[in-house]
Structure formats: C-alpha cells, structure tokens
C-alpha cells in the first residue's frame, strides 16, 4: 500500500525523504527549507530545459507535415534524436565574438532570455500541493518577468553593434510592450473572477474552466501571448527576409543555442500558463486524490494549446509592422477594456447567484463584444484607403535590349 | 546566520555597488543597465520583507516599463554616449566635505532614535489577505482614497497631455 501512496504523490514523498535525511545530518530547519527549495529549483529548471529537446523535434516535425515536408527523419526512428545531435553540434561549435561588440550586454542577453522563461515555471501549480512557489502576486510576477524577456532582446540588439540587430530589437520591444497591455487587462478580469492573484487559487477556483466565462478573454490572451513570444505570424523581430536573422544574428554556438532554446521553451511555457489560467490547470477527474494525475492533465491541456500555436505558426504569413501595431492598439486593447468593464459589472451584480447563470451571461456578453468588434473593424476597413507604395510594373531581371535601359531600371 | 540574512547582505551589497556604478560610469547605456540591477536589488529586498506586491510592482513598473523607456531614450538620442565629458564640476571638494559632515550628524543622531531601531514583526496576513487589505486601504475614505484618486487623476492628465503632444496637429498626411 505504501508504494501506491508514494507513486500517487512522488514529489512530496521525495521532499519529505530529503527533509528527513537533512534532519538526521543535523541541519537546522531554515537551512533544510533552503536546501530543499534549491534542489527543487534545480530539478524544475533542468526538467524544463530537457522538455525543450522533445519540443524542438515535435515542432519541426509538425511544421514539416503542415508544409508538406517530412521534417527531420535521419537520426533514430522518425528522426527523434535530431535535437540531441543538434545540441552536441552547438556545444562543440566555435564561439565567434564579432569585433566592436559591447561586451556586458552582448554576453548577458542570452542568459537573461533563458532565465526570464525559466522564472515563469516557478509559479505554475503542477498539482494541489506541488508547485515552485505559491506567490500571492503570481499574475503580476508573470507580467513582470515578461518585461525581463524584453530586456534580453534589447541588450542583444544593442550589444551586437549591428544595425539590423538594432532595428530588430526596436521592433521586438515595441511589439512586446504593446501586447503586454491587453494581456494584463485580461489577467485583471480573471482576478475579478477568482478573487485572487495566486496561480494556485486561480486553478482551484475553476469549478468551471474560465474559458467558458471569458472566451473572448482567452482569445485575446492567446493572441497576445503568441505576439509576446515573437512567433509567426508575429515574428517581425526575426524576419529572415527583411532583417537577415533579427536580434540574434551576431550570436553563434552556444549563445545562439540559448536564444533558440528560450524561443521554443517560451512557446510551451505560455501554453502551460494559458491552460492554468483558462483551462483549469491540473484539475480533472480524480486529480485531488491522486496528485500525479494533475501532472498528466496539465500536460495534456498544455500540449493541445501548444499544438494550436504551432499550427498557427505553420499556416499564417507574417504581419506587417503597421498591421501588428493596429491589431493590439485598435482591436485587442479596446476589446479587452470593454470586456474588463463588463466582467466587473456582471460579477458585482450577480455576486451571489448560481455559477452557471454567471457563465451564461458572460458567455453572451463575450460573443456579442467579439462580433461588435469585428463589425467595427469591417466598417473602418472599407472606409480606409491604402496608398499604393510600389509600382505596378514588374521589374525585369534582364532588359529586352541590352543597350537601352528599361524604365523600371532593369 | 540564517540563509535569509546571507541573501540580504549579498543583495544589499549588490544594490549599493550598482547604484554607485549608475552615477560613476562614463557610458550612459551601461549606467542604465546598472540602474536595472539596482532596481532589481530593491525588489528582492521588498520580497525579503514579505512585501510581495511591492516586489512584483517594482519589477513590473520600474524594470518592465521605466528602465526600458530610459534605454529607448538613450538609444534614440545621438551624441549622448561621448566619453569626453567631465563628470565632476569644480566645487566637488566642498560638496564632499558638506556631505561628510551631514552623514556624520545623521548617523550619530539617528543611530539612537527609534526610527532606525525598529524591530520587524512578521505579518499576520495569509495568502491574498495582505493584498486585499492593501486594496481596501487605498479605496477606504478613512484611508488613502483621496491621494489615490488624485494620483490617478494626475496620471490621466499626463496621458492626455502625452497624446496631445504626439498628435499630428495639422491633420497631415495620415488624417
């Protein structure tokens, strides 16, 4: 029976075992907590980084299938060991530091990028009792740590001493700062629903998942999180065709690898946070009795959300800079504000009524707001004229007569 | 010594040293980066004092917004990075003397007062209660409702002013 008990909640079991061990060694209680938290943080960080290996393989495979390719298929069955080979290659690659870089920002940027993603894992509740830290301001923490990611991009762009990196850093930070606003407002709406800013409380209060209360909010959060991560269709900062390779172009070897890992991990991390806030996190049938089931539920939900992101990444073309700015400032932010006000009023009016009634009314309001928003956009889209920037004549690669020059300069 | 004390001493040292770098470095971009380290140190000290709301807001507002805007301003301004400027003016000697005198007076007077010798008492609040109490204090008429509303009015005024300055007054090309 004891082994079953242990298997149903292995993390807490191991924690208690280590505590017991430290106590027998004569360690004071304060240092016991400190050491256990240290070990926990190390395991969590390493685990998150190891997940990335599988994520990179899966994402390349899925994108390959979406684009009618095979994807990696050489090393191991279905090419599953491709990221391992890539990792080994990146470890032994020469690390080139270009001339004229600003050393402190240049070397600090990749570290901040990875750290800002790993920090987010510290507030994710994996089950009722297993979590890094039950911070009572976890939502603010998530937003604040997002700001640190911005800092990594700016430092990389500045430190590289390259105009393309710099331009890309400007684009990336403008995008991240802008999309943080609708995200923060939607998170405020979830705080109204749950009455708490702690992730543990938010997950626990979701007897009905918040995606049914706030489908529009979930949509805004999802779009904003894709933009925060700088993935397609919001990958303006890494536009290969316009900016060579974006803010990380002067990095090689392991430092480039860190940006790469941070990028892939951030996509999965935001899926985990989305499923914790809107899909009920670890909650599911039997998760309270058998905590290990909570991990499984959270993983399944996150993988579904993450797959949606990869699907969008493989399907949609990139937005222009002005479109990217218009989406957040003219569509997402006003909608999020309207939604926030509506949620505040409805939840105060229906404070002590049945939860299903609240869901129903908020659902109607969400759908109505969504359609009103789209109708307004359609109306303005018709009125607005777009200037034609390029000439309609096509540039010839070769002039028909080699002795005269054509009008378009061919 | 408990781990908390070790962390506090380390963080306090880093905060003070990086604050010194902020005012003494020649490259203003590096000074801005050290300012971020200083603000981070203050955030960690808030966290050590169990003021988690202030720690999070410190990171969110000061590092996520103000420091980033500061870096933007530096990156977009030309000729602000020159190394030739003299960092001190002629009266540095007398200023140093006055500062030393005031420091001695302050330390000798304050070290015996109650303000410095406050004993920290752990909060009785659990989880969300401290934030709820904070919010109620801000919106309670007997508490800080008036300064809070005045501050929000001030910020709204600044927002409208910023939009007005940035607005294209002639109508211009983009209507």
HADDOCK unambig.tbl for C-alpha pairs under 7 A between the chains (distance, minus, plus):
assign (segid A and resid 30 and name CA) (segid B and resid 2 and name CA) 6.80 0.50 0.50
assign (segid A and resid 31 and name CA) (segid B and resid 3 and name CA) 6.65 0.50 0.50
assign (segid A and resid 136 and name CA) (segid B and resid 127 and name CA) 5.57 0.50 0.50
assign (segid A and resid 136 and name CA) (segid B and resid 128 and name CA) 5.80 0.50 0.50
assign (segid A and resid 137 and name CA) (segid B and resid 52 and name CA) 6.67 0.50 0.50
assign (segid A and resid 137 and name CA) (segid B and resid 53 and name CA) 5.97 0.50 0.50
assign (segid A and resid 137 and name CA) (segid B and resid 56 and name CA) 6.93 0.50 0.50
assign (segid A and resid 140 and name CA) (segid B and resid 56 and name CA) 5.85 0.50 0.50
assign (segid A and resid 141 and name CA) (segid B and resid 56 and name CA) 5.43 0.50 0.50
assign (segid A and resid 143 and name CA) (segid B and resid 60 and name CA) 6.65 0.50 0.50
assign (segid A and resid 144 and name CA) (segid B and resid 56 and name CA) 6.66 0.50 0.50
assign (segid A and resid 144 and name CA) (segid B and resid 59 and name CA) 5.47 0.50 0.50
assign (segid A and resid 144 and name CA) (segid B and resid 60 and name CA) 4.06 0.50 0.50
assign (segid A and resid 144 and name CA) (segid B and resid 64 and name CA) 6.09 0.50 0.50
assign (segid A and resid 147 and name CA) (segid B and resid 60 and name CA) 6.90 0.50 0.50
assign (segid A and resid 147 and name CA) (segid B and resid 64 and name CA) 4.37 0.50 0.50
assign (segid A and resid 148 and name CA) (segid B and resid 64 and name CA) 6.58 0.50 0.50
assign (segid A and resid 196 and name CA) (segid B and resid 128 and name CA) 6.26 0.50 0.50
